[in-house]
Amino acid sequence: MGFWTLMEGLLLFANALAILNEDRFLAPKGWTLAELHQTGKRNSLKGQIIGLIHACHYMRLPLMLFNLIVIVFKLFSG
């Protein structure tokens, strides 16, 4: 497994987190940012994962650009 393959895998993982709908999938399980602020457990593992999901939601436009770059690179490199 090379570095490029690892980067593609991380990009796919970030895409998966970015498309999660907070109302449909995360709220019924208690994985929302609002519930995290109520409980005050921001430094726990659950809090860190919720923060990562929220960051991926916030960074959707750069993710789209990275996806476009990867697609163009794959088209030219084969």
N, CA, C and O atoms as a CHARMM CRD file, in Angstrom:
* protein
*
  312
    1    1 MET  N      0.85200  -1.17500   0.00000 PROA 1      0.00000
    2    1 MET  CA     0.00000   0.00000   0.00000 PROA 1      0.00000
    3    1 MET  C      0.89300   1.23200   0.00000 PROA 1      0.00000
    4    1 MET  O      1.74000   1.40200   0.87800 PROA 1      0.00000
    5    2 GLY  N      0.69800   2.06700  -0.97000 PROA 2      0.00000
    6    2 GLY  CA     1.50800   3.25500  -1.09200 PROA 2      0.00000
    7    2 GLY  C      0.87300   4.45900  -0.43000 PROA 2      0.00000
    8    2 GLY  O     -0.24700   4.40700   0.07700 PROA 2      0.00000
    9    3 PHE  N      1.62000   5.53600  -0.45300 PROA 3      0.00000
   10    3 PHE  CA     1.15300   6.78300   0.14200 PROA 3      0.00000
   11    3 PHE  C     -0.07200   7.30900  -0.58700 PROA 3      0.00000
   12    3 PHE  O     -1.00900   7.79300   0.04800 PROA 3      0.00000
   13    4 TRP  N     -0.07700   7.22200  -1.91700 PROA 4      0.00000
   14    4 TRP  CA    -1.20500   7.72100  -2.69800 PROA 4      0.00000
   15    4 TRP  C     -2.47400   6.93500  -2.37800 PROA 4      0.00000
   16    4 TRP  O     -3.55300   7.51900  -2.27700 PROA 4      0.00000
   17    5 THR  N     -2.35800   5.64000  -2.22100 PROA 5      0.00000
   18    5 THR  CA    -3.50900   4.80700  -1.87700 PROA 5      0.00000
   19    5 THR  C     -4.04900   5.17400  -0.49700 PROA 5      0.00000
   20    5 THR  O     -5.26100   5.21000  -0.28600 PROA 5      0.00000
   21    6 LEU  N     -3.15600   5.44100   0.42400 PROA 6      0.00000
   22    6 LEU  CA    -3.56700   5.86700   1.76700 PROA 6      0.00000
   23    6 LEU  C     -4.30300   7.20300   1.71000 PROA 6      0.00000
   24    6 LEU  O     -5.31900   7.37700   2.38500 PROA 6      0.00000
   25    7 MET  N     -3.81100   8.13300   0.92600 PROA 7      0.00000
   26    7 MET  CA    -4.46400   9.43800   0.78600 PROA 7      0.00000
   27    7 MET  C     -5.84700   9.29900   0.14400 PROA 7      0.00000
   28    7 MET  O     -6.78800   9.98400   0.54500 PROA 7      0.00000
   29    8 GLU  N     -5.97200   8.42100  -0.84400 PROA 8      0.00000
   30    8 GLU  CA    -7.27900   8.18300  -1.45400 PROA 8      0.00000
   31    8 GLU  C     -8.25100   7.57700  -0.44700 PROA 8      0.00000
   32    8 GLU  O     -9.42500   7.94500  -0.42000 PROA 8      0.00000
   33    9 GLY  N     -7.77900   6.67200   0.36000 PROA 9      0.00000
   34    9 GLY  CA    -8.62400   6.07600   1.38900 PROA 9      0.00000
   35    9 GLY  C     -9.09300   7.10000   2.40900 PROA 9      0.00000
   36    9 GLY  O    -10.25200   7.07300   2.82300 PROA 9      0.00000
   37   10 LEU  N     -8.20800   8.00100   2.81900 PROA 10     0.00000
   38   10 LEU  CA    -8.59400   9.05800   3.75700 PROA 10     0.00000
   39   10 LEU  C     -9.59100  10.02200   3.12600 PROA 10     0.00000
   40   10 LEU  O    -10.49900  10.50900   3.79800 PROA 10     0.00000
   41   11 LEU  N     -9.42300  10.29500   1.83800 PROA 11     0.00000
   42   11 LEU  CA   -10.36900  11.15800   1.13700 PROA 11     0.00000
   43   11 LEU  C    -11.74600  10.49100   1.05600 PROA 11     0.00000
   44   11 LEU  O    -12.76500  11.15500   1.24700 PROA 11     0.00000
   45   12 LEU  N    -11.78400   9.21400   0.78100 PROA 12     0.00000
   46   12 LEU  CA   -13.05800   8.49500   0.75100 PROA 12     0.00000
   47   12 LEU  C    -13.72100   8.46100   2.12200 PROA 12     0.00000
   48   12 LEU  O    -14.94200   8.57600   2.23000 PROA 12     0.00000
   49   13 PHE  N    -12.91600   8.30200   3.16900 PROA 13     0.00000
   50   13 PHE  CA   -13.44500   8.31700   4.53600 PROA 13     0.00000
   51   13 PHE  C    -14.01200   9.69300   4.88000 PROA 13     0.00000
   52   13 PHE  O    -15.07400   9.78500   5.49600 PROA 13     0.00000
   53   14 ALA  N    -13.32100  10.75600   4.49100 PROA 14     0.00000
   54   14 ALA  CA   -13.81800  12.10900   4.73300 PROA 14     0.00000
   55   14 ALA  C    -15.10900  12.35700   3.96800 PROA 14     0.00000
   56   14 ALA  O    -16.01500  13.02200   4.47100 PROA 14     0.00000
   57   15 ASN  N    -15.19600  11.82300   2.74800 PROA 15     0.00000
   58   15 ASN  CA   -16.43900  11.94300   1.97500 PROA 15     0.00000
   59   15 ASN  C    -17.58800  11.22900   2.67300 PROA 15     0.00000
   60   15 ASN  O    -18.71000  11.73500   2.71000 PROA 15     0.00000
   61   16 ALA  N    -17.31100  10.06700   3.21900 PROA 16     0.00000
   62   16 ALA  CA   -18.35400   9.30700   3.91600 PROA 16     0.00000
   63   16 ALA  C    -18.85300  10.07600   5.14000 PROA 16     0.00000
   64   16 ALA  O    -20.05200  10.07700   5.42200 PROA 16     0.00000
   65   17 LEU  N    -17.95800  10.72100   5.85900 PROA 17     0.00000
   66   17 LEU  CA   -18.37500  11.50300   7.02000 PROA 17     0.00000
   67   17 LEU  C    -19.12000  12.76300   6.61200 PROA 17     0.00000
   68   17 LEU  O    -20.02600  13.20800   7.31600 PROA 17     0.00000
   69   18 ALA  N    -18.74300  13.33900   5.48000 PROA 18     0.00000
   70   18 ALA  CA   -19.36500  14.58900   5.04400 PROA 18     0.00000
   71   18 ALA  C    -20.80300  14.40500   4.59100 PROA 18     0.00000
   72   18 ALA  O    -21.59500  15.34300   4.67800 PROA 18     0.00000
   73   19 ILE  N    -21.15900  13.22400   4.11200 PROA 19     0.00000
   74   19 ILE  CA   -22.51800  13.03300   3.60500 PROA 19     0.00000
   75   19 ILE  C    -23.48100  12.50000   4.66100 PROA 19     0.00000
   76   19 ILE  O    -24.66700  12.33000   4.38000 PROA 19     0.00000
   77   20 LEU  N    -22.99300  12.23600   5.86500 PROA 20     0.00000
   78   20 LEU  CA   -23.89700  11.77800   6.92000 PROA 20     0.00000
   79   20 LEU  C    -24.89300  12.87400   7.26800 PROA 20     0.00000
   80   20 LEU  O    -24.50400  14.00900   7.54200 PROA 20     0.00000
   81   21 ASN  N    -26.16000  12.54000   7.25800 PROA 21     0.00000
   82   21 ASN  CA   -27.19500  13.48700   7.61400 PROA 21     0.00000
   83   21 ASN  C    -27.35600  13.48900   9.13300 PROA 21     0.00000
   84   21 ASN  O    -27.64600  12.45500   9.73300 PROA 21     0.00000
   85   22 GLU  N    -27.16700  14.64400   9.74400 PROA 22     0.00000
   86   22 GLU  CA   -27.20400  14.72200  11.19900 PROA 22     0.00000
   87   22 GLU  C    -28.58600  14.41100  11.75600 PROA 22     0.00000
   88   22 GLU  O    -28.70200  13.76500  12.79800 PROA 22     0.00000
   89   23 ASP  N    -29.62900  14.86100  11.07500 PROA 23     0.00000
   90   23 ASP  CA   -30.98900  14.65400  11.57800 PROA 23     0.00000
   91   23 ASP  C    -31.43700  13.19800  11.44600 PROA 23     0.00000
   92   23 ASP  O    -32.11900  12.68400  12.33100 PROA 23     0.00000
   93   24 ARG  N    -31.06800  12.53700  10.36800 PROA 24     0.00000
   94   24 ARG  CA   -31.56400  11.18500  10.11700 PROA 24     0.00000
   95   24 ARG  C    -30.73800  10.09900  10.77200 PROA 24     0.00000
   96   24 ARG  O    -31.29500   9.11000  11.25000 PROA 24     0.00000
   97   25 PHE  N    -29.40800  10.25600  10.80900 PROA 25     0.00000
   98   25 PHE  CA   -28.55500   9.16900  11.27200 PROA 25     0.00000
   99   25 PHE  C    -27.90800   9.43100  12.62800 PROA 25     0.00000
  100   25 PHE  O    -27.77100   8.51100  13.43500 PROA 25     0.00000
  101   26 LEU  N    -27.51600  10.65600  12.88400 PROA 26     0.00000
  102   26 LEU  CA   -26.74600  10.92200  14.08700 PROA 26     0.00000
  103   26 LEU  C    -27.60900  11.30100  15.28900 PROA 26     0.00000
  104   26 LEU  O    -27.30800  10.90200  16.41400 PROA 26     0.00000
  105   27 ALA  N    -28.67100  12.06000  15.06600 PROA 27     0.00000
  106   27 ALA  CA   -29.51900  12.52200  16.17400 PROA 27     0.00000
  107   27 ALA  C    -30.20300  11.38000  16.93100 PROA 27     0.00000
  108   27 ALA  O    -30.24300  11.43000  18.16100 PROA 27     0.00000
  109   28 PRO  N    -30.74200  10.35500  16.26400 PROA 28     0.00000
  110   28 PRO  CA   -31.36600   9.27600  17.03400 PROA 28     0.00000
  111   28 PRO  C    -30.39000   8.52600  17.95300 PROA 28     0.00000
  112   28 PRO  O    -30.80600   7.92800  18.94500 PROA 28     0.00000
  113   29 LYS  N    -29.11800   8.56000  17.62400 PROA 29     0.00000
  114   29 LYS  CA   -28.12600   7.87100  18.43800 PROA 29     0.00000
  115   29 LYS  C    -27.44700   8.79600  19.44700 PROA 29     0.00000
  116   29 LYS  O    -26.60900   8.35200  20.23100 PROA 29     0.00000
  117   30 GLY  N    -27.80800  10.08300  19.42700 PROA 30     0.00000
  118   30 GLY  CA   -27.23800  11.04200  20.35500 PROA 30     0.00000
  119   30 GLY  C    -25.85900  11.53300  19.95600 PROA 30     0.00000
  120   30 GLY  O    -25.06500  11.90300  20.82100 PROA 30     0.00000
  121   31 TRP  N    -25.55700  11.54600  18.66800 PROA 31     0.00000
  122   31 TRP  CA   -24.23600  11.94400  18.17600 PROA 31     0.00000
  123   31 TRP  C    -24.29300  13.30800  17.50800 PROA 31     0.00000
  124   31 TRP  O    -23.73800  13.47600  16.42200 PROA 31     0.00000
  125   32 THR  N    -24.94600  14.28500  18.12400 PROA 32     0.00000
  126   32 THR  CA   -25.02700  15.62100  17.55100 PROA 32     0.00000
  127   32 THR  C    -24.14200  16.57600  18.33300 PROA 32     0.00000
  128   32 THR  O    -23.76900  16.31000  19.47600 PROA 32     0.00000
  129   33 LEU  N    -23.81600  17.67900  17.70600 PROA 33     0.00000
  130   33 LEU  CA   -22.97600  18.68400  18.33800 PROA 33     0.00000
  131   33 LEU  C    -23.72000  19.37700  19.47800 PROA 33     0.00000
  132   33 LEU  O    -23.10900  19.76300  20.47400 PROA 33     0.00000
  133   34 ALA  N    -25.03400  19.53600  19.33500 PROA 34     0.00000
  134   34 ALA  CA   -25.82800  20.17200  20.38700 PROA 34     0.00000
  135   34 ALA  C    -25.83400  19.32800  21.66300 PROA 34     0.00000
  136   34 ALA  O    -25.72800  19.86900  22.76400 PROA 34     0.00000
  137   35 GLU  N    -25.95600  18.02200  21.52100 PROA 35     0.00000
  138   35 GLU  CA   -25.93800  17.15000  22.69900 PROA 35     0.00000
  139   35 GLU  C    -24.55500  17.10300  23.33200 PROA 35     0.00000
  140   35 GLU  O    -24.42100  16.92400  24.54200 PROA 35     0.00000
  141   36 LEU  N    -23.54400  17.26400  22.51500 PROA 36     0.00000
  142   36 LEU  CA   -22.18500  17.28600  23.03500 PROA 36     0.00000
  143   36 LEU  C    -21.96800  18.51600  23.90800 PROA 36     0.00000
  144   36 LEU  O    -21.30200  18.43500  24.94000 PROA 36     0.00000
  145   37 HSD  N    -22.52500  19.65600  23.50000 PROA 37     0.00000
  146   37 HSD  CA   -22.38600  20.87200  24.29300 PROA 37     0.00000
  147   37 HSD  C    -23.19100  20.78700  25.58800 PROA 37     0.00000
  148   37 HSD  O    -22.80600  21.37600  26.59800 PROA 37     0.00000
  149   38 GLN  N    -24.29800  20.06100  25.56300 PROA 38     0.00000
  150   38 GLN  CA   -25.10800  19.91500  26.76700 PROA 38     0.00000
  151   38 GLN  C    -24.41000  19.05000  27.81500 PROA 38     0.00000
  152   38 GLN  O    -24.43500  19.36900  29.00400 PROA 38     0.00000
  153   39 THR  N    -23.79000  17.95900  27.37500 PROA 39     0.00000
  154   39 THR  CA   -23.14400  17.05900  28.31600 PROA 39     0.00000
  155   39 THR  C    -21.78400  17.57300  28.75600 PROA 39     0.00000
  156   39 THR  O    -21.34300  17.27500  29.86600 PROA 39     0.00000
  157   40 GLY  N    -21.11100  18.34000  27.90900 PROA 40     0.00000
  158   40 GLY  CA   -19.81400  18.90100  28.26800 PROA 40     0.00000
  159   40 GLY  C    -18.65600  17.92800  28.15400 PROA 40     0.00000
  160   40 GLY  O    -17.58400  18.19200  28.69600 PROA 40     0.00000
  161   41 LYS  N    -18.83900  16.81400  27.46600 PROA 41     0.00000
  162   41 LYS  CA   -17.77300  15.81800  27.31600 PROA 41     0.00000
  163   41 LYS  C    -17.09700  15.98100  25.96000 PROA 41     0.00000
  164   41 LYS  O    -17.17700  15.09900  25.10500 PROA 41     0.00000
  165   42 ARG  N    -16.43600  17.11100  25.77400 PROA 42     0.00000
  166   42 ARG  CA   -15.82200  17.40500  24.48100 PROA 42     0.00000
  167   42 ARG  C    -14.51500  16.66600  24.26900 PROA 42     0.00000
  168   42 ARG  O    -14.12200  16.43800  23.12600 PROA 42     0.00000
  169   43 ASN  N    -13.84000  16.29000  25.32700 PROA 43     0.00000
  170   43 ASN  CA   -12.53700  15.63800  25.18700 PROA 43     0.00000
  171   43 ASN  C    -12.61900  14.12200  25.17300 PROA 43     0.00000
  172   43 ASN  O    -11.59300  13.45000  25.06700 PROA 43     0.00000
  173   44 SER  N    -13.80900  13.57700  25.27800 PROA 44     0.00000
  174   44 SER  CA   -13.95300  12.12500  25.22900 PROA 44     0.00000
  175   44 SER  C    -13.81200  11.64600  23.78000 PROA 44     0.00000
  176   44 SER  O    -13.78800  12.45400  22.85100 PROA 44     0.00000
  177   45 LEU  N    -13.72200  10.34400  23.60100 PROA 45     0.00000
  178   45 LEU  CA   -13.60900   9.77400  22.25700 PROA 45     0.00000
  179   45 LEU  C    -14.84700  10.10900  21.42800 PROA 45     0.00000
  180   45 LEU  O    -14.74100  10.45900  20.25300 PROA 45     0.00000
  181   46 LYS  N    -16.00900   9.99900  22.04400 PROA 46     0.00000
  182   46 LYS  CA   -17.25000  10.33200  21.34200 PROA 46     0.00000
  183   46 LYS  C    -17.25200  11.80500  20.93500 PROA 46     0.00000
  184   46 LYS  O    -17.68100  12.14100  19.83200 PROA 46     0.00000
  185   47 GLY  N    -16.78600  12.66800  21.80000 PROA 47     0.00000
  186   47 GLY  CA   -16.71900  14.09200  21.49100 PROA 47     0.00000
  187   47 GLY  C    -15.75400  14.39200  20.35400 PROA 47     0.00000
  188   47 GLY  O    -16.02500  15.25300  19.51600 PROA 47     0.00000
  189   48 GLN  N    -14.63400  13.68600  20.32300 PROA 48     0.00000
  190   48 GLN  CA   -13.66700  13.87700  19.24700 PROA 48     0.00000
  191   48 GLN  C    -14.22700  13.40200  17.91200 PROA 48     0.00000
  192   48 GLN  O    -14.00200  14.04300  16.88500 PROA 48     0.00000
  193   49 ILE  N    -14.95300  12.28900  17.91400 PROA 49     0.00000
  194   49 ILE  CA   -15.55200  11.77400  16.67600 PROA 49     0.00000
  195   49 ILE  C    -16.63500  12.71900  16.18100 PROA 49     0.00000
  196   49 ILE  O    -16.73100  12.97300  14.98000 PROA 49     0.00000
  197   50 ILE  N    -17.45200  13.24200  17.08800 PROA 50     0.00000
  198   50 ILE  CA   -18.48800  14.20600  16.69600 PROA 50     0.00000
  199   50 ILE  C    -17.84500  15.46000  16.12300 PROA 50     0.00000
  200   50 ILE  O    -18.34200  16.02100  15.14700 PROA 50     0.00000
  201   51 GLY  N    -16.75300  15.90000  16.71600 PROA 51     0.00000
  202   51 GLY  CA   -16.03800  17.05700  16.18700 PROA 51     0.00000
  203   51 GLY  C    -15.47500  16.79600  14.80100 PROA 51     0.00000
  204   51 GLY  O    -15.49400  17.68400  13.94800 PROA 51     0.00000
  205   52 LEU  N    -14.96800  15.57900  14.56200 PROA 52     0.00000
  206   52 LEU  CA   -14.45800  15.22000  13.24300 PROA 52     0.00000
  207   52 LEU  C    -15.57400  15.21100  12.20200 PROA 52     0.00000
  208   52 LEU  O    -15.38500  15.69500  11.08700 PROA 52     0.00000
  209   53 ILE  N    -16.72900  14.66700  12.55700 PROA 53     0.00000
  210   53 ILE  CA   -17.86800  14.64700  11.64200 PROA 53     0.00000
  211   53 ILE  C    -18.31200  16.06900  11.33600 PROA 53     0.00000
  212   53 ILE  O    -18.61000  16.39300  10.18600 PROA 53     0.00000
  213   54 HSD  N    -18.35700  16.91600  12.35000 PROA 54     0.00000
  214   54 HSD  CA   -18.76700  18.30500  12.14200 PROA 54     0.00000
  215   54 HSD  C    -17.74800  19.04100  11.27000 PROA 54     0.00000
  216   54 HSD  O    -18.13500  19.86400  10.44000 PROA 54     0.00000
  217   55 ALA  N    -16.47100  18.76400  11.44000 PROA 55     0.00000
  218   55 ALA  CA   -15.44000  19.39700  10.60800 PROA 55     0.00000
  219   55 ALA  C    -15.56600  18.95800   9.15400 PROA 55     0.00000
  220   55 ALA  O    -15.37300  19.76500   8.24400 PROA 55     0.00000
  221   56 CYS  N    -15.88700  17.69400   8.93100 PROA 56     0.00000
  222   56 CYS  CA   -16.07600  17.22100   7.55800 PROA 56     0.00000
  223   56 CYS  C    -17.30000  17.86000   6.91900 PROA 56     0.00000
  224   56 CYS  O    -17.29600  18.13100   5.71900 PROA 56     0.00000
  225   57 HSD  N    -18.35300  18.10600   7.70500 PROA 57     0.00000
  226   57 HSD  CA   -19.52800  18.80200   7.18500 PROA 57     0.00000
  227   57 HSD  C    -19.15600  20.22800   6.81200 PROA 57     0.00000
  228   57 HSD  O    -19.61800  20.74700   5.79500 PROA 57     0.00000
  229   58 TYR  N    -18.33200  20.85700   7.61900 PROA 58     0.00000
  230   58 TYR  CA   -17.94100  22.24300   7.40000 PROA 58     0.00000
  231   58 TYR  C    -17.03400  22.38300   6.18400 PROA 58     0.00000
  232   58 TYR  O    -17.07500  23.40600   5.50000 PROA 58     0.00000
  233   59 MET  N    -16.22300  21.38100   5.90900 PROA 59     0.00000
  234   59 MET  CA   -15.23200  21.44200   4.83300 PROA 59     0.00000
  235   59 MET  C    -15.70900  20.76500   3.54600 PROA 59     0.00000
  236   59 MET  O    -14.90400  20.15400   2.84400 PROA 59     0.00000
  237   60 ARG  N    -16.97500  20.85900   3.23000 PROA 60     0.00000
  238   60 ARG  CA   -17.49700  20.18100   2.04100 PROA 60     0.00000
  239   60 ARG  C    -16.94000  20.75100   0.74200 PROA 60     0.00000
  240   60 ARG  O    -16.61600  19.99200  -0.17100 PROA 60     0.00000
  241   61 LEU  N    -16.82200  22.07200   0.64400 PROA 61     0.00000
  242   61 LEU  CA   -16.31100  22.66700  -0.59000 PROA 61     0.00000
  243   61 LEU  C    -14.85700  22.25600  -0.86100 PROA 61     0.00000
  244   61 LEU  O    -14.55100  21.87100  -1.98900 PROA 61     0.00000
  245   62 PRO  N    -13.95300  22.32100   0.11900 PROA 62     0.00000
  246   62 PRO  CA   -12.60100  21.82300  -0.14600 PROA 62     0.00000
  247   62 PRO  C    -12.57100  20.32900  -0.47800 PROA 62     0.00000
  248   62 PRO  O    -11.73800  19.89200  -1.27200 PROA 62     0.00000
  249   63 LEU  N    -13.46500  19.54800   0.11800 PROA 63     0.00000
  250   63 LEU  CA   -13.53900  18.12800  -0.22100 PROA 63     0.00000
  251   63 LEU  C    -13.93600  17.93100  -1.68500 PROA 63     0.00000
  252   63 LEU  O    -13.41300  17.04700  -2.36300 PROA 63     0.00000
  253   64 MET  N    -14.84900  18.75000  -2.15600 PROA 64     0.00000
  254   64 MET  CA   -15.24100  18.66700  -3.56500 PROA 64     0.00000
  255   64 MET  C    -14.06000  18.99600  -4.46900 PROA 64     0.00000
  256   64 MET  O    -13.85900  18.34400  -5.49300 PROA 64     0.00000
  257   65 LEU  N    -13.29000  19.99200  -4.09800 PROA 65     0.00000
  258   65 LEU  CA   -12.12100  20.35300  -4.89300 PROA 65     0.00000
  259   65 LEU  C    -11.07500  19.24400  -4.88000 PROA 65     0.00000
  260   65 LEU  O    -10.49900  18.92400  -5.91900 PROA 65     0.00000
  261   66 PHE  N    -10.82400  18.66000  -3.71600 PROA 66     0.00000
  262   66 PHE  CA    -9.87700  17.53800  -3.63500 PROA 66     0.00000
  263   66 PHE  C    -10.35800  16.35400  -4.46500 PROA 66     0.00000
  264   66 PHE  O     -9.55800  15.69200  -5.12600 PROA 66     0.00000
  265   67 ASN  N    -11.65100  16.08600  -4.43400 PROA 67     0.00000
  266   67 ASN  CA   -12.20700  15.00500  -5.26000 PROA 67     0.00000
  267   67 ASN  C    -12.00000  15.28300  -6.73800 PROA 67     0.00000
  268   67 ASN  O    -11.64400  14.38400  -7.50100 PROA 67     0.00000
  269   68 LEU  N    -12.22100  16.51200  -7.13800 PROA 68     0.00000
  270   68 LEU  CA   -12.02300  16.88300  -8.53600 PROA 68     0.00000
  271   68 LEU  C    -10.55800  16.70900  -8.94200 PROA 68     0.00000
  272   68 LEU  O    -10.27000  16.21000 -10.03000 PROA 68     0.00000
  273   69 ILE  N     -9.65100  17.11100  -8.08900 PROA 69     0.00000
  274   69 ILE  CA    -8.21900  16.95000  -8.37900 PROA 69     0.00000
  275   69 ILE  C     -7.85500  15.47700  -8.52000 PROA 69     0.00000
  276   69 ILE  O     -7.12700  15.09700  -9.43700 PROA 69     0.00000
  277   70 VAL  N     -8.35700  14.66000  -7.61800 PROA 70     0.00000
  278   70 VAL  CA    -8.06100  13.21800  -7.67500 PROA 70     0.00000
  279   70 VAL  C     -8.64700  12.58900  -8.93700 PROA 70     0.00000
  280   70 VAL  O     -8.00400  11.75100  -9.56900 PROA 70     0.00000
  281   71 ILE  N     -9.86700  12.99000  -9.30500 PROA 71     0.00000
  282   71 ILE  CA   -10.49100  12.43900 -10.50400 PROA 71     0.00000
  283   71 ILE  C     -9.69900  12.81500 -11.74800 PROA 71     0.00000
  284   71 ILE  O     -9.46400  11.96900 -12.61100 PROA 71     0.00000
  285   72 VAL  N     -9.28600  14.07000 -11.84800 PROA 72     0.00000
  286   72 VAL  CA    -8.51700  14.51500 -13.00000 PROA 72     0.00000
  287   72 VAL  C     -7.16300  13.80200 -13.03900 PROA 72     0.00000
  288   72 VAL  O     -6.71400  13.36800 -14.10000 PROA 72     0.00000
  289   73 PHE  N     -6.52200  13.68400 -11.88600 PROA 73     0.00000
  290   73 PHE  CA    -5.23700  12.97900 -11.83700 PROA 73     0.00000
  291   73 PHE  C     -5.38000  11.52200 -12.26500 PROA 73     0.00000
  292   73 PHE  O     -4.54000  10.99900 -12.99800 PROA 73     0.00000
  293   74 LYS  N     -6.44900  10.86700 -11.80300 PROA 74     0.00000
  294   74 LYS  CA    -6.68500   9.46500 -12.17600 PROA 74     0.00000
  295   74 LYS  C     -7.00000   9.32900 -13.67100 PROA 74     0.00000
  296   74 LYS  O     -6.61100   8.34100 -14.29500 PROA 74     0.00000
  297   75 LEU  N     -7.69000  10.29500 -14.23900 PROA 75     0.00000
  298   75 LEU  CA    -7.98700  10.24500 -15.67000 PROA 75     0.00000
  299   75 LEU  C     -6.71300  10.33700 -16.50400 PROA 75     0.00000
  300   75 LEU  O     -6.58400   9.64600 -17.51400 PROA 75     0.00000
  301   76 PHE  N     -5.77500  11.18200 -16.09000 PROA 76     0.00000
  302   76 PHE  CA    -4.55500  11.35100 -16.86400 PROA 76     0.00000
  303   76 PHE  C     -3.50300  10.29500 -16.57700 PROA 76     0.00000
  304   76 PHE  O     -2.71400   9.95400 -17.45900 PROA 76     0.00000
  305   77 SER  N     -3.47700   9.77200 -15.35800 PROA 77     0.00000
  306   77 SER  CA    -2.44000   8.78000 -15.02300 PROA 77     0.00000
  307   77 SER  C     -2.87400   7.34400 -15.31900 PROA 77     0.00000
  308   77 SER  O     -2.03600   6.45700 -15.48400 PROA 77     0.00000
  309   78 GLY  N     -4.15700   7.13000 -15.38400 PROA 78     0.00000
  310   78 GLY  CA    -4.63800   5.79800 -15.72500 PROA 78     0.00000
  311   78 GLY  C     -4.94000   4.91800 -14.61500 PROA 78     0.00000
  312   78 GLY  O     -5.35100   3.77700 -14.82500 PROA 78     0.00000
